[in-house]
Amino acid sequence: MASRRVVVGLDGSVDAGRALAWAAALVADAGGELVAVHVTGLLARAHAEAAMQPWCAPLQDAGVALRCMVVDGNPVLALVQAAAEVGADMVVVGKRGSGGFPGLQLGSTSQELVAHAPLPVVVVPGP
């Protein structure tokens, strides 16, 4: 079954960029909608919104149905909440985020999503 609505977590990392590209291809093939979510921590909301533009603008220009959201809070809870609010079929994240420890197979956010999210989670691997 092709997904119609997909939430993808963005944090500015290379792995998040891979996750965004993978999810964009999925929704384009399925005629769906992509919802890119950046969860703020210490960053100000205006800075986070500006930081998302280089990621989102090319996909919007290419005709991908895309909403970009900036939300506050714990990344796992915020992604699950965003998925519930938009009626997403799945959540997509990169294998590791911008923080964490080199050498780990999965970052803390992707690990927690896989373990606890009430909907399918796709973790897009790195190179």
N, C-alpha and C positions, 0 to 999 in steps of 0.2 A: 504494500500500500504506500503510495507516494504521500509525503507530508505536505500539508497545505500551509501550515504556519510553523515557523521555526524561530526560536529565540537563540541568539548566539551571544556569548559573553565576550566583551572586548576590554582589554586592559592595556593596550598599546604594545604588547609583546609580539615577537615574530610568530610564536605559536598561535596567538589569538588571530593574527592576520591569516594564517593558514586555515584556521577554523572558519573565519568569515568567508574566505574564498570557497571552501568546501560547501558551506551552508548556502551561499549564493547560487552555486551551480545546482544544488539540490532543488531549491525553490524555483529557479528558472526553468528547470526541466519539468517540474510538477505544476507550474503555473501558480505557485504559492506566494506567500508573503514572508519576508525576513524581518525580524525585530532584533536589532543590535542593541545590547544593553551594556552600558559602562557603569560600574558600581563605584561611587566615590568613597574614598576613605579620608585621607588628609587633604586631597585636592579640593579646591573650590569648585562649585558647580559650573560657573562660567568657564573656568579653565578646562574642565572635563568636557564640556560641550564643544569647545573649540578644538580640543585634542581629537575628538571623534570625526571631525569633518574630513581630514585626509583619508580616513578609512571608508566613510559612508558616501561621500560625494561621487567617486568614480562609479560605484555600483548604481547609485541613483541616476547618474548620467547615462549608464548603459541600459536603463529601463528596468532594473530589478525593483520590484515592489518592496520598499524598505522603509521601516520606521527606525529612528535612532532615539534611544531613551537614556537619560542619566538618572540613576536612582541612588539613594543613600543607604548605607548599612552593610551588613555582612554579605559578602558576595554570594554564598550558597543560598541563603534565605532570600536575598533580593532576586536572584535569577529564577528561583522556584516561584516566587510571588509574581514576577513579571510574566512568566509562562502561564500561570493560572489566570492572570488578568486578561491576557490576549487570547487565551484558548489555544495555546501552542500544542503541537503534536510531539515536540521533542525540544531538548536543549542541546546546543553544540558548544563545546569549549575546546581550547587547545590543551595539549597534554601538560604543559607547564606555563605558569604566568610570569609576570614581570618580577615577582619576588621569589622567595624560596631558596632552596639549596641546590646547587649544581649536582647532577648525578642521580637525582631522584627520578623514578620512572614516571610518576604523576605528581602534579602539584597538589597542594592541599585542597584547593577549590574543586578540581576535577575529581579527586578521591572522594570528597564528601558528597558531591553530586551523584557520583556512581553509586555510593552506598545508601543514600537517603532520599533522592529525588523520587517523587511519585509518578514520573513519566520517563520515557526513554531518554537516555543521555548518550551522546556520541562524543568521544574524545578523539580529536584529530591528532594523529601522531606528527612528530617533527621529522626532520630529515633522517 
